[in-house]
Amino acid sequence: MREFLTKHKIGILGVFLGGILGFAYYFFIGCETGTCAITSKPFNSSVYGMVMGYLMFSMFDNSKIQKEA
């Protein structure tokens, strides 16, 4: 388990921060009418934030880059 966490720490950090920011977006901005697909429910906006956070932070993960000989 510890090996998994150390190997994927940047992606996990992105998921964690993305979830917090997604929920904050719902809480502070949100959708007043309830017709917005992403921001109408806190679960939807949190999951969307988690996905976006992982994708953004995984750009900075250097362990997946192959080194040339």
N, C-alpha and C positions, 0 to 999 in steps of 0.2 A: 504494500500500500504506500509506504514511504517513497519507494522508487517511482511509482506512478505520479505522486504529488510533485516530486522534484523534477520529473521529466516534463510535466504539463503545467508548471506553476504559472506561466504567463497566460495560457488559455483559461485557467481557472480564475485567475485574477480578473481577466476580461469579462467572464461570465458573471462574477460577483458584482463588479462595478456596473456592468451593463444592466443587471437586474435592479440595482438600487436606482440608477438614473432613469430606467424605464418606469418604475413606480413613481419616482419624483415627477416625471413628466405627466403621468396620469393625475397625480394629486394636485399639482400646481396649475397645469394648463388644461389637460383633459378634454372632454367633449361634452358640452352642455346638453345637446339634443339626444345623445345616446345612439346616433346613427353612424358614428365613426367606427370602422372595423377594428382598428388597433387601440385607440385610446378610450373606448367606451367602457372597458372593464380593466381593473387593475392587473388581472392575470395576463391578459393579452399584451398589455404594454410592457409588463415585466419580462415576459418570455421574448418579446421582440427586442427589448433592450439587451437581454442575455445573448441572443443570437448575434446582434450587431456588435456587442462588446467582444465576443469571442472572435468574430471575423476581424475586427479592428486590431485587437491585441495579437492575434496570430500572425499578423504581418511582421511583427518585430521578433518572432521566434527564430533564432539563428540555428537551432539544433537540427532543423529539417533541410538546411542548405548543404548540398554535397560539396565537399572540398575537392578542388582539382589537384591532381598529383604533379 
